[in-house]
Amino acid sequence: MRRRSVTRAVIGFAAVLVLVVVALWPVYVRPRTDPPATADAILVLGGARDGREQLGLRLAAAGYAPRVLFSDPYEYSATMNRICHGGYRFEVICFDPSPRTTRGEGRELARRARAEGWRRVIVVTFTPHVSRARYVLGKCWDGELLFADPEPDLSIARWAYDYVYQSAGYTKAVFEDC
């Protein structure tokens, strides 16, 4: 009898897990991204070194925007130091968001966009973060946000971590304003 209960519990847990993964697949694994278009700026959100910095630089070099803003919440990063002090034919602006979260990045975006009269910004982040970043930044600024990602190759363990992490971040964001 006990064995049957354990088996049912395991099957029930597995079924719920499959449902959660399937339901959140379009949110974290295949989020809506946008084709690049000319914009007032490109905003590269902070995070793991997954190709987003290079994508932001490539988009600017291709002429999609005259400036790239890099969120730089790191104590020290050789990559960010090189980017923030490199010589580019477009403007590079590095900032430390406050707080050091997507919310802080949204606040900085809104502040600069209002001051400069921006209407469209390309946002670069990584795949599991796109949907949540769209939600959070949209709470901070009502301009047009186009999202791009470098489509990183993540392990199953990393995908599982990001499902949990991004879900917790979404839950927190629902209760916060910008």
C-alpha positions as CSV (number, residue, x, y, z in Angstrom):
1,M,0.0,0.0,0.0
2,R,2.8,2.5,0.9
3,R,4.7,1.6,-2.2
4,R,1.7,2.4,-4.4
5,S,1.3,5.8,-2.6
6,V,4.9,6.7,-3.3
7,T,4.6,5.6,-6.9
8,R,1.5,7.8,-7.3
9,A,3.3,10.7,-5.7
10,V,6.3,10.4,-8.0
11,I,4.1,10.1,-11.1
12,G,2.0,13.1,-9.9
13,F,5.2,15.2,-9.3
14,A,6.6,14.2,-12.7
15,A,3.3,15.1,-14.4
16,V,3.3,18.6,-12.7
17,L,6.9,19.1,-13.6
18,V,6.2,18.3,-17.3
19,L,3.2,20.6,-17.3
20,V,5.3,23.5,-15.9
21,V,8.1,22.9,-18.4
22,V,5.7,22.8,-21.3
23,A,3.7,25.9,-20.1
24,L,6.8,28.0,-19.6
25,W,8.6,26.8,-22.7
26,P,7.5,29.9,-24.8
27,V,8.4,32.2,-21.9
28,Y,12.0,31.0,-21.2
29,V,13.1,28.8,-24.1
30,R,11.4,30.4,-27.1
31,P,10.6,34.0,-26.0
32,R,9.4,36.6,-28.5
33,T,12.4,38.4,-29.9
34,D,12.3,41.1,-32.5
35,P,14.1,41.7,-35.8
36,P,16.6,44.6,-35.3
37,A,15.5,48.0,-36.6
38,T,17.0,51.4,-36.3
39,A,16.7,52.7,-32.7
40,D,17.8,55.5,-30.5
41,A,20.0,53.2,-28.4
42,I,21.0,49.6,-27.7
43,L,20.8,48.5,-24.0
44,V,22.9,45.5,-23.1
45,L,21.7,44.1,-19.7
46,G,24.2,42.8,-17.3
47,G,24.7,39.1,-16.7
48,A,26.8,36.1,-17.6
49,R,29.3,36.3,-20.4
50,D,27.1,34.7,-23.0
51,G,27.7,36.7,-26.1
52,R,25.3,39.6,-25.3
53,E,28.1,42.2,-25.1
54,Q,29.4,41.2,-28.6
55,L,25.8,41.2,-30.0
56,G,25.2,44.7,-28.7
57,L,28.5,45.9,-30.3
58,R,27.7,44.1,-33.6
59,L,24.3,45.8,-33.8
60,A,25.8,49.2,-33.2
61,A,28.6,48.6,-35.7
62,A,25.9,47.6,-38.3
63,G,24.3,51.0,-37.8
64,Y,21.2,50.1,-35.8
65,A,21.8,52.7,-33.2
66,P,24.4,55.5,-32.5
67,R,25.0,54.4,-28.9
68,V,25.2,51.3,-26.8
69,L,24.5,51.4,-23.1
70,F,26.1,48.6,-21.1
71,S,24.9,47.7,-17.6
72,D,28.1,47.2,-15.6
73,P,27.1,46.1,-12.1
74,Y,30.4,44.2,-11.7
75,E,33.1,45.0,-9.1
76,Y,35.7,44.3,-11.8
77,S,35.4,42.7,-15.2
78,A,38.2,42.8,-17.7
79,T,35.6,42.3,-20.5
80,M,33.6,45.3,-19.4
81,N,36.7,47.4,-18.8
82,R,37.8,46.8,-22.3
83,I,34.3,47.5,-23.7
84,C,33.8,50.7,-21.6
85,H,37.2,52.1,-22.5
86,G,37.4,50.9,-26.1
87,G,37.5,53.2,-29.1
88,Y,34.4,52.7,-31.2
89,R,32.8,54.8,-34.0
90,F,29.6,54.9,-32.0
91,E,29.0,56.1,-28.4
92,V,29.5,53.5,-25.6
93,I,28.0,54.4,-22.2
94,C,28.6,52.1,-19.2
95,F,26.6,52.5,-16.0
96,D,26.2,50.7,-12.7
97,P,22.4,50.2,-12.2
98,S,20.8,51.0,-8.9
99,P,19.7,48.6,-7.7
100,R,21.9,46.1,-9.5
101,T,19.0,44.3,-11.0
102,T,16.8,44.4,-14.1
103,R,14.7,46.9,-12.2
104,G,17.7,49.2,-11.8
105,E,18.5,48.8,-15.5
106,G,14.9,49.8,-16.3
107,R,15.2,52.9,-14.2
108,E,18.4,54.0,-15.9
109,L,16.8,53.3,-19.3
110,A,13.8,55.4,-18.4
111,R,15.9,58.3,-17.1
112,R,18.1,58.5,-20.1
113,A,15.3,57.9,-22.6
114,R,13.2,60.8,-21.1
115,A,16.2,63.1,-21.0
116,E,17.3,62.3,-24.6
117,G,13.8,61.9,-26.1
118,W,14.3,58.3,-27.2
119,R,11.4,56.4,-28.6
120,R,12.8,53.0,-29.5
121,V,15.6,50.9,-27.8
122,I,17.0,47.6,-28.7
123,V,17.5,45.5,-25.6
124,V,20.0,42.7,-25.6
125,T,19.9,39.9,-22.9
126,F,20.0,36.2,-22.9
127,T,17.1,33.9,-23.9
128,P,15.7,32.8,-20.5
129,H,15.7,36.5,-19.4
130,V,13.9,38.1,-22.4
131,S,10.3,37.8,-21.3
132,R,11.0,38.9,-17.7
133,A,13.2,41.8,-18.9
134,R,10.4,42.9,-21.4
135,Y,7.9,42.9,-18.4
136,V,10.2,44.8,-16.0
137,L,11.6,47.4,-18.5
138,G,8.0,47.9,-19.8
139,K,7.0,48.9,-16.3
140,C,9.7,51.5,-16.2
141,W,9.5,53.0,-19.7
142,D,6.6,53.1,-22.2
143,G,8.7,53.5,-25.3
144,E,9.2,50.8,-27.9
145,L,11.4,47.9,-26.8
146,L,12.9,45.5,-29.3
147,F,14.6,42.4,-27.8
148,A,17.5,40.5,-29.2
149,D,19.5,37.6,-27.7
150,P,22.6,35.7,-28.6
151,E,20.8,32.4,-28.2
152,P,23.3,30.7,-25.9
153,D,23.8,27.0,-25.7
154,L,22.8,26.1,-22.2
155,S,22.9,22.8,-20.4
156,I,19.8,21.0,-19.0
157,A,20.9,22.0,-15.5
158,R,21.3,25.6,-16.5
159,W,17.9,25.6,-18.1
160,A,16.4,24.1,-15.0
161,Y,18.1,26.8,-12.9
162,D,16.8,29.6,-15.1
163,Y,13.3,28.3,-15.0
164,V,13.3,28.6,-11.2
165,Y,15.4,31.8,-11.1
166,Q,13.3,33.7,-13.7
167,S,10.1,32.5,-12.2
168,A,11.1,33.8,-8.8
169,G,12.1,37.1,-10.5
170,Y,8.8,37.3,-12.3
171,T,7.0,36.8,-9.0
172,K,9.0,39.5,-7.3
173,A,8.5,41.9,-10.3
174,V,4.7,41.6,-10.1
175,F,4.7,43.2,-6.6
176,E,7.2,46.0,-7.5
177,D,6.8,49.1,-9.4
178,C,9.7,50.5,-11.4
